[in-house]
């Protein structure tokens, strides 16, 4: 039963209302970073922009060749998998919390103050 209060700037907006309403048809708030379809590709893209993750990925690829293999393949993959899984769980929980908060804000009643 909480209300969201909006204070519009009534100067220029009312003059170009038809043009502005086509670009901003909804008044929905969305602060989430991922969707169900973009979570894995976008997450991996962001994680492999970090130098540490690229280093461990390079070691995993290097250990695929038997000539330069130092450790077992599973031992080399373990640090990268642990870091990626921990980051993935953290990002998923954080994004889900943002989604729930956005949903409560978008479903709240709104009062708009006008002149």
Phi, psi and omega per residue, in radians:
X1 nan 0.333 3.091
X2 -1.461 2.596 3.141
X3 -1.880 2.492 3.016
X4 -1.760 2.289 -3.078
X5 -1.891 2.250 -3.116
X6 -2.057 2.249 3.077
X7 -1.942 1.709 -3.123
X8 -1.353 2.668 3.004
X9 -1.574 1.834 -2.943
X10 -1.476 0.148 -3.094
X11 -1.259 -1.438 -3.036
X12 -1.392 -0.419 -3.018
X13 -1.100 -0.681 -3.079
X14 -1.283 -0.432 3.125
X15 -1.185 -0.712 -3.112
X16 -1.926 0.746 -3.030
X17 -1.117 -0.733 -3.098
X18 -1.149 -0.721 3.141
X19 -1.196 -0.739 -3.127
X20 -1.211 -0.608 -3.100
X21 -1.225 -0.410 3.090
X22 -1.307 -0.584 3.135
X23 -1.425 -0.607 -3.104
X24 -2.070 1.214 -3.046
X25 -1.277 -0.538 3.132
X26 -1.925 2.853 3.118
X27 -2.078 0.622 -3.069
X28 -1.477 2.440 3.089
X29 -1.725 2.283 3.113
X30 -2.431 1.969 3.128
X31 -1.951 0.047 -3.137
X32 -1.263 2.643 -3.116
X33 -1.655 -0.560 -3.013
X34 -2.062 2.835 2.901
X35 -2.119 3.110 -3.134
X36 -1.100 -0.603 -3.063
X37 -1.484 -0.480 -3.065
X38 -1.753 0.017 -3.041
X39 -1.090 -0.985 -3.053
X40 -1.143 -0.860 -3.142
X41 -1.116 -0.746 -3.112
X42 -1.208 -0.664 3.108
X43 -1.099 -0.837 3.138
X44 -1.125 -0.658 3.096
X45 -1.067 -0.769 3.135
X46 -1.209 -0.666 -3.091
X47 -1.224 -0.628 -3.114
X48 -1.481 0.110 2.924
X49 -1.512 -0.135 3.092
X50 -1.548 2.392 -3.032
X51 -1.140 -0.666 -3.136
X52 -1.106 -0.737 3.122
X53 -1.198 -0.637 3.072
X54 -1.126 -0.645 3.120
X55 -1.102 -0.824 3.137
X56 -1.183 -0.594 3.071
X57 -1.162 -0.674 3.077
X58 -1.085 -0.703 3.096
X59 -1.139 -0.668 3.111
X60 -1.116 -0.786 3.131
X61 -1.144 -0.695 -3.140
X62 -1.129 -0.618 3.131
X63 -1.342 -0.097 3.050
X64 -1.273 -0.398 3.120
X65 -1.573 2.178 -3.067
X66 -1.158 -0.398 -3.118
X67 -1.198 -0.568 -3.082
X68 -1.981 0.190 -3.109
X69 -1.194 2.138 3.139
X70 -1.779 -0.842 3.122
X71 -1.930 3.036 2.998
X72 -1.208 2.663 -3.090
X73 -1.063 -0.666 -3.108
X74 -1.166 -0.643 -3.128
X75 -1.184 -0.625 -3.139
X76 -1.268 -0.600 -3.124
X77 -1.329 -0.410 -3.024
X78 -1.012 -0.875 3.139
X79 -1.071 -0.696 -3.141
X80 -1.147 -0.752 -3.133
X81 -1.153 -0.716 3.136
X82 -1.112 -0.782 -3.131
X83 -1.153 -0.750 -3.130
X84 -1.172 -0.710 3.116
X85 -1.148 -0.730 3.114
X86 -1.110 -0.765 3.112
X87 -1.159 -0.643 -3.140
X88 -1.147 -0.762 3.125
X89 -1.140 -0.746 3.131
X90 -1.083 -0.812 -3.139
X91 -1.153 -0.660 3.136
X92 -1.159 -0.760 3.127
X93 -1.145 -0.754 3.138
X94 -1.102 -0.746 -3.133
X95 -1.212 -0.603 3.094
X96 -1.167 -0.671 3.070
X97 -1.109 -0.701 3.074
X98 -1.097 -0.700 3.120
X99 -1.075 -0.802 3.127
X100 -1.106 -0.728 3.126
X101 -1.140 -0.743 3.098
X102 -1.069 -0.671 -3.138
X103 -1.143 -0.725 3.117
X104 -1.171 -0.653 3.111
X105 -1.177 -0.767 -3.101
X106 -1.202 -0.447 3.136
X107 -1.625 -0.022 -3.130
X108 -1.366 2.726 3.111
X109 -1.284 2.607 -3.053
X110 -2.221 2.352 2.994
X111 -1.949 2.271 3.116
X112 -1.953 2.145 3.128
X113 -1.585 2.262 -3.121
X114 -2.231 2.844 -3.105
X115 -1.080 nan nan
